[in-house]
């Protein structure tokens, strides 16, 4: 599914509305921002950033095909929240990239 078409898909489902679309997307974004700090704390505590990245991308890729089976807006809501949970595990990727880049260029900067 093309995720830029998710709003059109959701509005095509029976029982959906623009307000419900806003509620679903807003809830997903709020959950994402609320859980990013938790993900960062666990990533720093366990120092297993690659594991967090693997879990995040795997969860997102397993859940995305299930959108084809969504029949009511609540299905889309649950799947969207699961996608967000997968995205929450990805920020350690940025930290892993930054640390590796910094360690490679430390001698160049001096």
Rosetta constraint file for C-alpha pairs under 8 A:
AtomPair CA 1 CA 5 HARMONIC 7.82 0.50
AtomPair CA 1 CA 6 HARMONIC 7.94 0.50
AtomPair CA 1 CA 64 HARMONIC 7.57 0.50
AtomPair CA 1 CA 65 HARMONIC 7.25 0.50
AtomPair CA 1 CA 67 HARMONIC 7.43 0.50
AtomPair CA 1 CA 68 HARMONIC 7.46 0.50
AtomPair CA 2 CA 6 HARMONIC 7.02 0.50
AtomPair CA 5 CA 9 HARMONIC 6.21 0.50
AtomPair CA 6 CA 10 HARMONIC 6.02 0.50
AtomPair CA 7 CA 11 HARMONIC 6.12 0.50
AtomPair CA 7 CA 21 HARMONIC 6.78 0.50
AtomPair CA 8 CA 12 HARMONIC 6.26 0.50
AtomPair CA 9 CA 13 HARMONIC 6.76 0.50
AtomPair CA 10 CA 16 HARMONIC 6.70 0.50
AtomPair CA 10 CA 21 HARMONIC 7.07 0.50
AtomPair CA 10 CA 73 HARMONIC 6.48 0.50
AtomPair CA 10 CA 76 HARMONIC 7.33 0.50
AtomPair CA 11 CA 16 HARMONIC 5.51 0.50
AtomPair CA 11 CA 17 HARMONIC 6.01 0.50
AtomPair CA 11 CA 18 HARMONIC 7.05 0.50
AtomPair CA 11 CA 21 HARMONIC 7.42 0.50
AtomPair CA 12 CA 16 HARMONIC 7.35 0.50
AtomPair CA 13 CA 71 HARMONIC 6.70 0.50
AtomPair CA 13 CA 72 HARMONIC 5.99 0.50
AtomPair CA 13 CA 73 HARMONIC 6.64 0.50
AtomPair CA 14 CA 71 HARMONIC 7.95 0.50
AtomPair CA 14 CA 72 HARMONIC 6.44 0.50
AtomPair CA 14 CA 73 HARMONIC 7.74 0.50
AtomPair CA 15 CA 72 HARMONIC 7.15 0.50
AtomPair CA 15 CA 73 HARMONIC 7.11 0.50
AtomPair CA 16 CA 20 HARMONIC 6.16 0.50
AtomPair CA 16 CA 21 HARMONIC 7.33 0.50
AtomPair CA 16 CA 72 HARMONIC 7.80 0.50
AtomPair CA 16 CA 73 HARMONIC 6.04 0.50
AtomPair CA 17 CA 21 HARMONIC 6.27 0.50
AtomPair CA 18 CA 22 HARMONIC 6.27 0.50
AtomPair CA 19 CA 23 HARMONIC 6.20 0.50
AtomPair CA 20 CA 24 HARMONIC 6.12 0.50
AtomPair CA 20 CA 73 HARMONIC 7.99 0.50
AtomPair CA 21 CA 25 HARMONIC 6.18 0.50
AtomPair CA 22 CA 26 HARMONIC 5.75 0.50
AtomPair CA 23 CA 27 HARMONIC 5.89 0.50
AtomPair CA 24 CA 28 HARMONIC 6.21 0.50
AtomPair CA 24 CA 77 HARMONIC 5.66 0.50
AtomPair CA 24 CA 80 HARMONIC 7.72 0.50
AtomPair CA 25 CA 29 HARMONIC 6.27 0.50
AtomPair CA 25 CA 80 HARMONIC 7.94 0.50
AtomPair CA 26 CA 30 HARMONIC 6.07 0.50
AtomPair CA 27 CA 31 HARMONIC 6.08 0.50
AtomPair CA 28 CA 32 HARMONIC 6.13 0.50
AtomPair CA 28 CA 80 HARMONIC 6.48 0.50
AtomPair CA 28 CA 81 HARMONIC 5.57 0.50
AtomPair CA 28 CA 84 HARMONIC 6.30 0.50
AtomPair CA 29 CA 33 HARMONIC 6.27 0.50
AtomPair CA 29 CA 84 HARMONIC 7.70 0.50
AtomPair CA 30 CA 34 HARMONIC 6.08 0.50
AtomPair CA 31 CA 35 HARMONIC 6.07 0.50
AtomPair CA 31 CA 81 HARMONIC 7.67 0.50
AtomPair CA 31 CA 84 HARMONIC 7.30 0.50
AtomPair CA 32 CA 36 HARMONIC 6.19 0.50
AtomPair CA 32 CA 84 HARMONIC 5.74 0.50
AtomPair CA 32 CA 85 HARMONIC 7.12 0.50
AtomPair CA 32 CA 87 HARMONIC 7.48 0.50
AtomPair CA 32 CA 88 HARMONIC 6.11 0.50
AtomPair CA 33 CA 37 HARMONIC 7.64 0.50
AtomPair CA 34 CA 38 HARMONIC 7.70 0.50
AtomPair CA 35 CA 39 HARMONIC 6.21 0.50
AtomPair CA 35 CA 88 HARMONIC 6.33 0.50
AtomPair CA 36 CA 40 HARMONIC 6.20 0.50
AtomPair CA 36 CA 88 HARMONIC 5.40 0.50
AtomPair CA 36 CA 89 HARMONIC 7.65 0.50
AtomPair CA 36 CA 91 HARMONIC 7.43 0.50
AtomPair CA 37 CA 41 HARMONIC 6.15 0.50
AtomPair CA 38 CA 42 HARMONIC 6.27 0.50
AtomPair CA 39 CA 43 HARMONIC 6.02 0.50
AtomPair CA 39 CA 88 HARMONIC 6.36 0.50
AtomPair CA 39 CA 89 HARMONIC 5.96 0.50
AtomPair CA 39 CA 91 HARMONIC 7.80 0.50
AtomPair CA 39 CA 92 HARMONIC 7.95 0.50
AtomPair CA 40 CA 44 HARMONIC 6.08 0.50
AtomPair CA 40 CA 91 HARMONIC 7.27 0.50
AtomPair CA 40 CA 92 HARMONIC 6.70 0.50
AtomPair CA 41 CA 45 HARMONIC 6.01 0.50
AtomPair CA 42 CA 46 HARMONIC 6.00 0.50
AtomPair CA 43 CA 47 HARMONIC 5.53 0.50
AtomPair CA 43 CA 48 HARMONIC 6.18 0.50
AtomPair CA 43 CA 49 HARMONIC 5.69 0.50
AtomPair CA 43 CA 52 HARMONIC 7.05 0.50
AtomPair CA 43 CA 92 HARMONIC 6.61 0.50
AtomPair CA 44 CA 48 HARMONIC 7.90 0.50
AtomPair CA 44 CA 49 HARMONIC 7.96 0.50
AtomPair CA 48 CA 52 HARMONIC 6.64 0.50
AtomPair CA 49 CA 53 HARMONIC 6.25 0.50
AtomPair CA 49 CA 92 HARMONIC 5.58 0.50
AtomPair CA 49 CA 93 HARMONIC 7.00 0.50
AtomPair CA 49 CA 96 HARMONIC 6.87 0.50
AtomPair CA 50 CA 54 HARMONIC 6.10 0.50
AtomPair CA 50 CA 92 HARMONIC 7.84 0.50
AtomPair CA 50 CA 93 HARMONIC 7.50 0.50
AtomPair CA 51 CA 55 HARMONIC 6.13 0.50
AtomPair CA 52 CA 56 HARMONIC 6.09 0.50
AtomPair CA 52 CA 89 HARMONIC 5.38 0.50
AtomPair CA 52 CA 90 HARMONIC 6.88 0.50
AtomPair CA 52 CA 92 HARMONIC 7.04 0.50
AtomPair CA 53 CA 57 HARMONIC 6.21 0.50
AtomPair CA 53 CA 89 HARMONIC 5.82 0.50
AtomPair CA 53 CA 90 HARMONIC 5.09 0.50
AtomPair CA 53 CA 91 HARMONIC 7.85 0.50
AtomPair CA 53 CA 92 HARMONIC 6.63 0.50
AtomPair CA 53 CA 93 HARMONIC 6.14 0.50
AtomPair CA 54 CA 58 HARMONIC 5.91 0.50
AtomPair CA 55 CA 59 HARMONIC 5.97 0.50
AtomPair CA 55 CA 86 HARMONIC 7.11 0.50
AtomPair CA 55 CA 89 HARMONIC 6.90 0.50
AtomPair CA 56 CA 60 HARMONIC 6.29 0.50
AtomPair CA 56 CA 85 HARMONIC 7.34 0.50
AtomPair CA 56 CA 86 HARMONIC 4.05 0.50
AtomPair CA 56 CA 87 HARMONIC 5.81 0.50
AtomPair CA 56 CA 88 HARMONIC 6.93 0.50
AtomPair CA 56 CA 89 HARMONIC 4.64 0.50
AtomPair CA 56 CA 90 HARMONIC 5.63 0.50
AtomPair CA 57 CA 61 HARMONIC 6.09 0.50
AtomPair CA 57 CA 86 HARMONIC 6.19 0.50
AtomPair CA 57 CA 87 HARMONIC 7.32 0.50
AtomPair CA 57 CA 89 HARMONIC 7.92 0.50
AtomPair CA 57 CA 90 HARMONIC 7.19 0.50
AtomPair CA 58 CA 62 HARMONIC 6.07 0.50
AtomPair CA 58 CA 86 HARMONIC 7.52 0.50
AtomPair CA 59 CA 63 HARMONIC 6.16 0.50
AtomPair CA 59 CA 82 HARMONIC 7.71 0.50
AtomPair CA 59 CA 83 HARMONIC 7.18 0.50
AtomPair CA 59 CA 85 HARMONIC 7.87 0.50
AtomPair CA 59 CA 86 HARMONIC 5.19 0.50
AtomPair CA 60 CA 64 HARMONIC 6.13 0.50
AtomPair CA 60 CA 82 HARMONIC 7.44 0.50
AtomPair CA 60 CA 83 HARMONIC 5.13 0.50
AtomPair CA 60 CA 84 HARMONIC 7.95 0.50
AtomPair CA 60 CA 85 HARMONIC 8.00 0.50
AtomPair CA 60 CA 86 HARMONIC 5.02 0.50
AtomPair CA 60 CA 87 HARMONIC 7.09 0.50
AtomPair CA 61 CA 65 HARMONIC 7.51 0.50
AtomPair CA 62 CA 66 HARMONIC 7.79 0.50
AtomPair CA 63 CA 67 HARMONIC 7.54 0.50
AtomPair CA 63 CA 79 HARMONIC 6.76 0.50
AtomPair CA 63 CA 82 HARMONIC 7.07 0.50
AtomPair CA 63 CA 83 HARMONIC 6.61 0.50
AtomPair CA 64 CA 79 HARMONIC 7.74 0.50
AtomPair CA 64 CA 83 HARMONIC 7.32 0.50
AtomPair CA 66 CA 70 HARMONIC 7.01 0.50
AtomPair CA 66 CA 79 HARMONIC 7.54 0.50
AtomPair CA 67 CA 76 HARMONIC 6.74 0.50
AtomPair CA 67 CA 79 HARMONIC 6.98 0.50
AtomPair CA 70 CA 75 HARMONIC 5.24 0.50
AtomPair CA 70 CA 76 HARMONIC 6.01 0.50
AtomPair CA 71 CA 75 HARMONIC 6.66 0.50
AtomPair CA 72 CA 76 HARMONIC 7.01 0.50
AtomPair CA 73 CA 77 HARMONIC 6.21 0.50
AtomPair CA 74 CA 78 HARMONIC 6.25 0.50
AtomPair CA 75 CA 79 HARMONIC 6.19 0.50
AtomPair CA 76 CA 80 HARMONIC 5.89 0.50
AtomPair CA 77 CA 81 HARMONIC 6.28 0.50
AtomPair CA 78 CA 82 HARMONIC 6.32 0.50
AtomPair CA 79 CA 83 HARMONIC 6.19 0.50
AtomPair CA 80 CA 84 HARMONIC 6.26 0.50
AtomPair CA 81 CA 85 HARMONIC 6.30 0.50
AtomPair CA 82 CA 86 HARMONIC 6.45 0.50
AtomPair CA 83 CA 87 HARMONIC 6.35 0.50
AtomPair CA 84 CA 88 HARMONIC 6.14 0.50
AtomPair CA 85 CA 89 HARMONIC 6.99 0.50
AtomPair CA 86 CA 90 HARMONIC 7.19 0.50
AtomPair CA 87 CA 91 HARMONIC 7.75 0.50
AtomPair CA 90 CA 94 HARMONIC 7.72 0.50
AtomPair CA 91 CA 95 HARMONIC 6.88 0.50
AtomPair CA 92 CA 96 HARMONIC 6.00 0.50
AtomPair CA 93 CA 97 HARMONIC 6.08 0.50
AtomPair CA 94 CA 98 HARMONIC 6.11 0.50
AtomPair CA 95 CA 99 HARMONIC 6.09 0.50
AtomPair CA 96 CA 100 HARMONIC 6.21 0.50
AtomPair CA 97 CA 101 HARMONIC 6.04 0.50
AtomPair CA 98 CA 102 HARMONIC 5.97 0.50
AtomPair CA 99 CA 103 HARMONIC 6.12 0.50
AtomPair CA 100 CA 104 HARMONIC 6.28 0.50
AtomPair CA 101 CA 105 HARMONIC 6.32 0.50
AtomPair CA 102 CA 106 HARMONIC 5.90 0.50
AtomPair CA 105 CA 109 HARMONIC 6.36 0.50
AtomPair CA 106 CA 110 HARMONIC 6.97 0.50
